[in-house]
Amino acid sequence: MINAEQSITDDSGRVLARYWPQWLAPSESERLGPVLAALPWQQPQVRIFGRTHPIPRQQCYLGAPNCHYRYSGLLLAPEPVPPVIAALMTRLAPLGTEFNAVLVNRYRDGQDRMGWHKDDEPELDPQLAILSLGASRRLRLRFEPKDSRAVELAHGSLLWLAPGVYHSLPATARAKSERVSLTFRRVTPGFHLP
């Protein structure tokens, strides 16, 4: 169910992202529900400014064998990709790249969040797509600190980020229920193997 693509730009006209508000049909998101609920969710600790904290969300990293991913001092080994999610990866390929990994983030309510970052780890291809399920949340996007845009990520929407875009999901009192994001990536196999 691919609907009309929209472009999100900054003040200078640079494209921050492409957005499809209703990319996934409701029946497809219903089939994903039990699969996502059964994932081995984790809430690892990260070290920030010398102090250790649990990340403010839950996550599960899925991918092809040997597609380890490192961020914030964590080395994530991939869990197997369930067939229904593998089918989504295949469906995304004609839009820009063949993904081989998915970082699934679970935001249990509006207090779970993600700070400003850009996914530029050396093992990652710069292409990144985010499928949103559940509660609508506002993602902030920017190239420059003083020129950010917000996009409301609706249930079933797909956002394809331009390479090098910073993004964040701030805490909000508006979101009372859960949102799950599937962040599709292309990881270099064996990059973190000895």
TAURNOR-V45975 format. One record per residue. N is the residue number from 0. RES is the residue in three letters. OMEGA is omega in radians with two decimals (none if undefined). BURIAL is I if it has 9 or more other ideal C-beta (glycine too) atoms within 8 Angstrom, else O. D_CENTER is the distance of its C-alpha to the mean C-alpha in Angstrom with 2 decimals. Layout:
# TAURNOR-V45975
n: {N;N}
res: {RES;RES}
omega: {OMEGA;OMEGA}
burial: {BURIAL;BURIAL}
d_center: {D_CENTER;D_CENTER}
This chain:
# TAURNOR-V45975
n: {0;1;2;3;4;5;6;7;8;9;10;11;12;13;14;15;16;17;18;19;20;21;22;23;24;25;26;27;28;29;30;31;32;33;34;35;36;37;38;39;40;41;42;43;44;45;46;47;48;49;50;51;52;53;54;55;56;57;58;59;60;61;62;63;64;65;66;67;68;69;70;71;72;73;74;75;76;77;78;79;80;81;82;83;84;85;86;87;88;89;90;91;92;93;94;95;96;97;98;99;100;101;102;103;104;105;106;107;108;109;110;111;112;113;114;115;116;117;118;119;120;121;122;123;124;125;126;127;128;129;130;131;132;133;134;135;136;137;138;139;140;141;142;143;144;145;146;147;148;149;150;151;152;153;154;155;156;157;158;159;160;161;162;163;164;165;166;167;168;169;170;171;172;173;174;175;176;177;178;179;180;181;182;183;184;185;186;187;188;189;190;191;192;193}
res: {MET;ILE;ASN;ALA;GLU;GLN;SER;ILE;THR;ASP;ASP;SER;GLY;ARG;VAL;LEU;ALA;ARG;TYR;TRP;PRO;GLN;TRP;LEU;ALA;PRO;SER;GLU;SER;GLU;ARG;LEU;GLY;PRO;VAL;LEU;ALA;ALA;LEU;PRO;TRP;GLN;GLN;PRO;GLN;VAL;ARG;ILE;PHE;GLY;ARG;THR;HIS;PRO;ILE;PRO;ARG;GLN;GLN;CYS;TYR;LEU;GLY;ALA;PRO;ASN;CYS;HIS;TYR;ARG;TYR;SER;GLY;LEU;LEU;LEU;ALA;PRO;GLU;PRO;VAL;PRO;PRO;VAL;ILE;ALA;ALA;LEU;MET;THR;ARG;LEU;ALA;PRO;LEU;GLY;THR;GLU;PHE;ASN;ALA;VAL;LEU;VAL;ASN;ARG;TYR;ARG;ASP;GLY;GLN;ASP;ARG;MET;GLY;TRP;HIS;LYS;ASP;ASP;GLU;PRO;GLU;LEU;ASP;PRO;GLN;LEU;ALA;ILE;LEU;SER;LEU;GLY;ALA;SER;ARG;ARG;LEU;ARG;LEU;ARG;PHE;GLU;PRO;LYS;ASP;SER;ARG;ALA;VAL;GLU;LEU;ALA;HIS;GLY;SER;LEU;LEU;TRP;LEU;ALA;PRO;GLY;VAL;TYR;HIS;SER;LEU;PRO;ALA;THR;ALA;ARG;ALA;LYS;SER;GLU;ARG;VAL;SER;LEU;THR;PHE;ARG;ARG;VAL;THR;PRO;GLY;PHE;HIS;LEU;PRO}
omega: {3.11;3.11;-3.03;3.10;3.07;3.05;3.07;-3.06;3.04;-3.07;-3.12;3.11;3.11;3.14;3.07;-3.06;2.93;-3.01;3.03;-3.04;-3.11;-3.07;-3.07;3.11;3.13;-3.13;3.12;3.13;3.06;3.11;3.13;-3.05;-3.13;3.12;3.13;3.14;-3.08;-3.12;3.09;-3.07;3.11;3.01;-3.05;3.10;3.02;-3.14;-3.14;-3.13;3.06;3.14;-3.13;-3.12;2.96;3.09;-3.07;3.11;3.00;-3.12;2.99;-3.11;-3.12;3.10;3.07;3.11;3.09;3.09;3.12;-3.08;-3.12;2.97;3.12;3.11;3.12;3.00;-3.07;3.03;-3.05;2.90;3.10;3.14;3.08;-3.08;-3.11;3.09;3.06;3.11;3.09;3.12;3.11;-3.14;-3.14;-3.02;-3.14;-3.14;3.13;-3.11;3.07;-3.12;3.09;-3.14;3.14;2.96;-3.10;3.12;-3.14;3.11;-2.96;3.08;-3.08;3.11;3.04;-2.96;3.06;-3.13;3.13;3.09;2.92;-3.09;-3.07;3.10;-3.01;3.13;-3.06;2.89;-3.10;3.11;-3.10;3.12;-3.09;3.04;-3.09;3.10;3.10;-3.06;3.07;3.09;-3.10;3.09;3.10;-3.11;3.06;2.84;-3.10;-3.08;-3.07;-3.07;-3.12;3.10;3.06;3.03;3.13;-3.10;-3.11;3.07;3.13;-3.11;3.11;3.09;3.12;-3.05;2.98;3.10;3.07;-3.14;2.99;3.12;3.12;3.05;-3.07;3.02;3.14;3.08;-3.09;-3.06;-3.13;-3.10;-2.98;2.98;3.05;3.06;3.05;-3.10;-3.07;-3.05;2.95;-3.07;3.09;3.14;3.08;-3.08;-3.08;3.11;-3.13;none}
burial: {O;O;O;O;O;O;O;I;O;I;O;O;O;O;I;I;I;I;I;I;O;I;I;I;O;O;O;I;I;O;I;I;O;O;I;I;O;O;I;O;O;O;O;O;O;I;I;O;O;O;O;O;O;O;I;O;I;I;I;I;I;I;I;I;O;O;I;I;I;I;O;O;O;O;O;I;O;I;I;O;I;O;O;I;I;I;O;I;I;O;O;I;I;O;O;O;I;O;I;I;I;I;I;I;I;I;I;O;I;I;O;I;I;I;O;O;O;O;I;O;O;O;I;I;O;O;I;I;I;I;I;I;I;O;I;I;I;I;I;I;I;I;I;O;O;O;I;I;I;O;I;O;I;I;I;I;I;I;I;I;I;O;O;O;I;I;I;I;I;O;O;O;O;O;I;O;O;I;I;I;I;I;I;I;I;I;I;O;I;O;I;O;O;O}
d_center: {19.78;18.61;20.01;20.80;18.41;18.41;18.09;17.07;19.36;20.66;24.40;25.38;23.90;21.19;18.27;15.06;13.09;14.09;13.48;14.72;15.42;16.49;14.95;15.24;18.70;19.41;21.14;18.16;15.95;19.03;19.20;15.68;16.73;19.06;16.91;14.06;16.92;18.44;15.69;16.99;14.98;15.58;15.80;16.90;18.96;18.37;21.27;21.28;24.62;26.49;25.37;23.25;20.84;18.49;14.87;14.61;12.35;12.34;10.25;11.09;10.67;11.95;13.59;16.92;19.74;20.02;16.46;16.21;13.63;14.85;13.58;15.73;18.46;16.70;17.10;14.97;16.86;15.20;16.16;17.33;15.16;16.76;18.53;16.94;13.41;15.30;16.88;13.72;13.03;16.66;16.43;13.81;16.11;18.63;16.29;15.93;15.25;15.51;12.45;13.55;10.74;7.62;6.17;6.49;6.79;9.97;11.37;14.99;16.43;16.51;17.32;14.07;12.09;10.33;12.78;13.09;11.84;11.22;9.86;13.43;14.45;17.37;16.18;13.23;13.97;13.06;11.40;7.65;6.63;4.42;6.86;8.07;10.96;13.66;14.68;14.13;12.63;13.17;10.69;12.95;13.05;15.88;17.73;20.63;20.82;23.19;21.56;18.31;17.26;15.59;13.98;14.19;11.32;13.65;13.63;13.07;11.76;9.87;8.95;9.74;9.87;13.26;13.79;14.46;12.93;12.52;10.22;10.55;10.45;14.15;16.13;18.13;21.17;20.48;17.81;19.92;17.93;14.73;11.27;8.79;5.20;4.77;2.69;6.34;8.51;12.26;13.85;17.62;19.37;21.76;20.69;21.08;23.97;27.48}
